[in-house]
Amino acid sequence: MKKVITSGTALLCCALLTACSAGQEKLKADTPIEYTFEEVSVHDPSVVEGEDGAWYIFGSHLAVAKTEDLMNWTYVNQGVKNDNEVIPDVYSAMKDAFEWSHSNTFWAPDVAKLNDGKYHLYYCNCQGDEPVSCLGTAVSDRVAGPYVNEGLMLKSGMPASEDDEDGNLYQATVDPNTVDPAVFYDAEGRLWMVYGSYSGGIFIKEMDPQTGLPLESGYGEKLLGGNHLRIEAPYIIYNEETGYYYMFLSFGGLDSDGGYNVRVCRSENPDGPYVDSMGQEMTDCKGAAGSYFSDATAELYGTKLMGGYKFTWKEGEEGEDRIGYLSPGHNSCLYQEESGKYFIIYHTRFESSGEEHQVRVHQMFFNEDGWPVIAPYRYTEESLAPVAEADVTGTYKYINHGRDISAELKESEEIVLEKNGDVTGAAEGTWSLSGENSITLTIDGDSYQGVFLKQWDEDGKKYVMTFTALCSETGTAVWGSGLNALSEE
């Protein structure tokens, strides 16, 4: 990462001011601040720490990248091809997987370092238009490979002449599509694999903590879904402070017009039952019999953390030509012990850019209700710090992510956090600061809990105060990005 500051008297002269109830707000930094990034396109990024201390992400189509700062990435591999070092001679080594799935590529994998000290790659393949899929493992001493195939452990989409993994007739509306694996250790050291996409829902199986293979045969326990709801990409993390397991999910379709969005639910046990912040049992999240892709049903469940969004330009700011984020999702999560920071890592598409996609990393926090909230802007090494009321009053670009599954991105509107504790503008209510940086917003009678955080506004080329908050009762997240350009200190 390289930070560039452009100076010049012309820039100082064109800095515009706008009046608000908090006083004069400066729309431009005295000198525009810009970070440069090394970007990568890794679809469905799943993160793991390597033996070299760097962080690696593994994604669909055997895309692999690494970073040391969560901002600048370099490719380790791109594409399924025989001349790669991750899985050498891949088409021969993984012949069974390609043949079963009628596919020539991999879908979303997961890599975990297990108790045996080795890296275990959980790979999956899928036909695509049908849940004819398989899931297997490969092992390596090094995170970047070479991986040696151990074989398939689960299959789906069996013909009527062949029993499924539970010894029954495979039914796509009930049984899983065996893709999107994610492996984690629980607080007691037991190993689990959560997986599934569309079709019969999301499932979980207990695994051998030494070998990484299933302890029992069969598909395991269903956590949610059925009748082809557009829900996939489960990822579970444990927060020792709250005592909960959090399952992140992507609802909607991954395409730029698919309305992909990130949701979460939690449980006191790794294998459930999981509930959303509204108290709804996620086992009830399933399509009606005979229905297909019922987004109207799915969007009732899960606490929505983020969907497509855009912080709109205000005259006088840098960055008039802004591009919104579309269909962010299929995330993994990371907890850095040394810093105490949580991160969410996902892929996103962009407005007017077709199906091009890139990886993004945002910091993540847990609010006073014990629910995660996501920082509005990508990570640039910022940290939570104490703030005073004078630091946070003023005008904000406000985004309410809502609860819908929609291709339409949410564009920001303006609100003001007044000195007297009122919220005025596009949303009305009250606000308060508690502790060092906690915010409580009450909008239309709904209470949102979250944090204030100074961040870099990537379009405005300035530091601003932001907030991120969640209403547990409605399962809705809101973001704010201050108009006022803050100093670097």
N, C-alpha and C positions, 0 to 999 in steps of 0.2 A: 504494500500500500504506500502510495506517495501522496502527500498533501501539497497542493499547489496554491499559493496565494498570489493573485494578480493585483498589482498596484497601479496607480495612475491618478492624476488629478481629475481626469475626465470622469472616472468612476466615482470619485468623491463628490463631484459637482452634481451628478445625476441621482444621488441617493435621495429618495423621496420620503416624505413623512406623511403619516395619516393620523388624524385625530381620533381618539377614542376616550372612553370614560376613565381609563387608567392613565391617561396622559398622552404624550407624543410617542408613537411607535415608528421605528425606523424599518422600512421595508427592505432595505439593502444593507448588507455588511459594508463597512468602510472599504474593504477590499474583498472581492469575492473569494470564497474558500471552496476548493475543489479537491476531492479525493479521486485518485485513479485506482482502478481495480483490474485484476486479471480475471475475466469471466469464463465460465464453462457452461456447456449445455449437457447436463446429466439429468435425465428424466427419472423421477422417483428416487431421489438421493437418500441413501441410507448410510449413516455415519458410523465410523469405528476408529478408535485410536490405533495407530500403527506402532510397531516396535521402535521406530525412530522418533516417536513423540509427535509426529505430524498427525493430522486428521485426514482420513480418507472417506470418500463417498463412492458407493457402488450404485449404479443405476441400470435401467433397462438397456438392452442392446450391448451389454458388457462395457458400458461407459464407466470409467473409473478416473477419479481426480483426487488430488491431495492439496492440503493447505497447512500452513503453520500459524496463520493469523485469522482464519475464518473470513478473509476478505480477498486474498489473492490465491487463485487456484492454478494448478498445472495438470494437464492430462497425464494419466498413467496408461490408459488405453481408450481407444475409440472404436467401437464396432465389433461385431462377431466375425472373426477372421482367424484363419489357422496360424498366421504369423504374429501371435500375440503372446506376451509373457505371463499373463494372468491365468489363462487356461490354454496351454499349448496344444496344438492339434485338436482344436475344440470340436470339430464336426465328427471326428472319430471317437474322441473321448466321451462325448455326450450323445452318441448316436441314439441310444434308447429314448432319451428325452425328446429329441427332434422327431423321431419316428412316431412316438405316441401322440405328440401334440400337433402333428402335421404342420410344423413350424420350422423356420430357419433362424430364429432369434430367441433371445432370452427376454423375459419380463422382469419386473421389479424384484431384485434379490435382497438379501441381508447378509452381513458378515459379522460374526461375533468371535471374540477370543474367549475360549472356554477354559475350564479348570485343567485341562491337559496341556495348556500353554500353547495350543495350536489355534490357528484361525480357521473357522468353519464357515464356508460359503453355502448359504441356503439359496439355491437357484430355482427358478420356475420357468416353465414354457407353456404357452397357450395358443390354441388355434385362432382365437380372437373373436370370431362371430358365433362360437359355441363354447361352452365350458369344458372343452376337451383339453385337459391340462395335466401337468405333472409337477411334482416338487421333489427335489433331491438335494444331496449334500456333496461337497468336495472339501478337501482339507489341505492346508499349507502351513509351513513353519513361518512364512513371511506373509504379511498382509497383502502385498502386491503379487503374491504367487511365486512360483507356479502351484496351482491347485490340482490335486489328484482326485478324480471322481470316486465317490463312494457308492453311487447309484441312487435310484429313485426310492422314495419312502411313501409317497401318496400320489394317487391318480384320481381324476374325475372325468365325467363324461363317458362312462363305460356304455357299450351297446347292451341291448336287452339280454343278449346271450352270455354276458359276463357279470358276475357279482361285483358290487362296489366294495369300498374299503370296510364298510359295516356288514358286508355279507348279504346285502339286499339289492334290489333293482335301483339303479341310480336314477334320482329324480332331481332335475335342475332347480326346481322351485323350493326344494327342501335341503338338498345336499350342497356342500360347498364347491366353489370353483377353486381348485388347489393352487392358488397363486398368492402373491403379496405376503410372503412370510416375514415375521419379525420375532427375534428371539431375545429373551431377557431373563436374568436371574431375579428371584424375589428376595424379600428381606431375610428369609431363612436359608437361602442358598439353593432353592429348587429352581430348575430350569423350565421355561415355558416357551412355546411357539404359538403366536397368534397369527392367523392367516385368513384369507378369503376375499372375494370380490363379487359384487352383484349376486346373481343366482340365489343360492340358498342362504347366504349370509356370511357372518364372521364367526370363526370357530377358534378354539384354543385347545392345545394338547400339552400335557406334561412330558418333558424330555429327560433323558439321562444326562445329568450335569457333567459327566466325564466324557461320554462319547458324542453327545449332542443329538442322539437318535431317539425316536419315540420309545417311551416305556411300555406302551400298549398299542395294539393295532386299532384301526378305526379312525374316524374323522375327529373324534374328540367331542367337546361340549360346545354347543351353539351359544354365542353371546348376544347376537341380534341378527335381524334380517330375515329374508325369505320372500319368495315371489318376485325376484329380480329387482329389488330396490337398488338404486344407483348409489351404493355405499361400498367403499373399498379402502385399501391402504391402512389397515390397523397398525398402530404403533403404541406400545405401552411403556411407560416409565414409572418409577416409584419415587415419591418424595418423602424422605425420612422425616422432615419437619412436620408435614401435614398427616402422615401416616396413610396416605391414599396411593393407589395405583391409578394412573390417568391413561385412558385409552383415547388416542387421537385418531380421527377418521376423516376421510375425504368424501363428501357428498356431491352428487351431480356428475357431470361429464367432464373429462379432462381437456377437451378441445377448447379453443379460444371462445367458442360460443356455448360451451357446455355448462357453465355456471359452477365449476368446481369450487368448493369452499371447505375450510378446515373446521371441524367440530371436535368436541371433547366430552367425555363422561368419566366417571370415576367409581372406584370400589375399594373396600377395605381388604379385599382378597384378590389375588392375581387372576383367578378364574371366575370372578364375578360373585354376585350379580352386579352389573354396572348401572348407574343411574346418572341422568343429566342433572344440571343445576336446578331444574324445575321439579326434581324428585321423581321423574318418570323412569320406570324400569325399561332398560334398553331391550330386554327380551320382548317387549310389546311393540318394538319398532319393526314392523314387517308389513308387506303389502297384502292387500285383501286377496283372497283366493281368486285366481283367474286374472289378476292384474299384472301389468308389466311396466317397470320403470315409473312407478307412481311417486313423482317428486312431491306432490301435494301431501302424501302420507309421510314420506321421509323427512320433510322439512319441519314437521311437528316435533321431531326428536333431536337430541344432541344440542349442546351449548355451542353456538356458532361463534368462533373466534375471529375469523376473517374470511372475506370473499373478495371479488374484484373491486378495485377502488382507484380513486384519482384525487389528489390534492390539486384543486384548480388554481390557475394563475390569477393574481391580482395586479392590476396596473401599477407599475412602479417596482415590481419584483424582477429578479433574474428569472430566466427559464420560461419564456412565454410559450414555447412549443413543448408542451408536456405530454407524456405518454402514460396512460393509466395501466395498472396491473390487471390482468385478466386470468381467471381460473387458477389462482394459487392453490397448491395442494400437494398431496402425496408426500407428506413430511416425515422426517425423523427428528429426534430430539437429543440434546446433548447437555450433560451437566459437567461443568469443569470444577473439580474439587478444589484446585489451587486458588481459583478466583471466586468460587461460590456462585458463578453465573450459570443460568439456564439459557439454552438457545433452541430455536426452532429452525430447521433447515428444510427448504422446500423448493420446488420448481414453479416457475410462473411464466405465463405468456403475456404478451403486451398488446396494447391497443394499436390497431392498424399494422400489425406485424405478422399476420397469419398464424401459423403454428410454430414459429420460432420460440424458443424457450431458454431460460437461463436459471441458474441456481441463485437463491437468495438466503441470507442468514439474518435473522432478527433476534434480538435479546428477548427473553421471556421472564415474567415475574409471576408470583402467586399473591393474589390479593388477600384482604382480611378475611374473606369467606373461604379461602383455600382453593380458589379457582385460578387457572392460568390466564394471564393477559399478555398480549404480544405488543412489543414496542412498534410504533407506527413506521419507523424508518429502518433501513438496513443497518447492520452493526458496523460501527467505526471506532471500536474500543472505548465507548462511553461506559460509565458506571453510575449507578444510583448515588445521589448525593443529597445532603440536606438542602431544602429550599425554604425561602421565606415567602410570606404572602405577597410582598412587593415584587418578587421574582415571577410570580405566576398569574397575576391579574393582567387582563388585557384581552385582545381579540385573538380568536383561534379559528382555524379552518376545522370544521367539525364533520366527522363521518360517523354515521350510524350504520353498522353492517347489517342490521336487520336479521330476519330469520329465513328469508326466501332462498330458493335455489334458482338463480337467474343469470342469464348471460349479460344483463345490463350491469355495468359497474356503478358503484356508489360514488357520486361526486360530492365534494365537500361544500358545505355552506358555512356562513360565518356566525359565530356566537361570541359573546363577551362574558368573561368572568369578571364581574364588577367588584370593586373594592368592598362594597357592603354585603357581599356574599350572594348576590343575585346572579342568575344566568339570564342574559337577554339575547335577542336576535332570532336566528332560525329555530332555536330551541329555547324554552323558558323553564326556569326552576331556580334551584339554589346550588351552591357549591361550598365546600369547606376543606381546609387543609388540616390534617392531623399527623402527629408524629413528625418524622423528618421529611417525608415526601408522599404521604398517602392522601389521595383525593377521594372525596365522596361527592358525587353529582346526583342531584334529584331532578329528573326531567319528566314532566308529565306524570308525576307521582311515583315514578320508578327510580329506585336507588341503585347507583352504579359505584362499585368500589374498585380502586386501582391506584396507580402511582403517577407522579410527575417525573419526567426524565428529560434532561437537556440532550438534544440530538442534532446531528447534521441533516439539514434539509437538502436533499440531493438535487432538487430542481432549483430551489432558491439560492443555493450556494452560500448558505449562512447557517450559523447555529441558532436553534430556536428551542423554546420550551415546548415539550409535548406532554400529553397525558394519554394513558390507556386504561380503560375501566370496563367492568362487566356488571350487568344486572343479573343476579342469580335467579330471580323470580321469572324473568322473561327469557333467559338464556341468550342475551344480546350483548354485543361488544360495541363500544364507542371509542373513537380516537379523536385527539385534538392536536393540531400543529400550530404553534403560535406565529403570528405575523411579525412580531418584533425580532429584529436581528440582535442576537446576544453577543457579548464579547467572548473571546476565546478562553478567558480565565474561568 
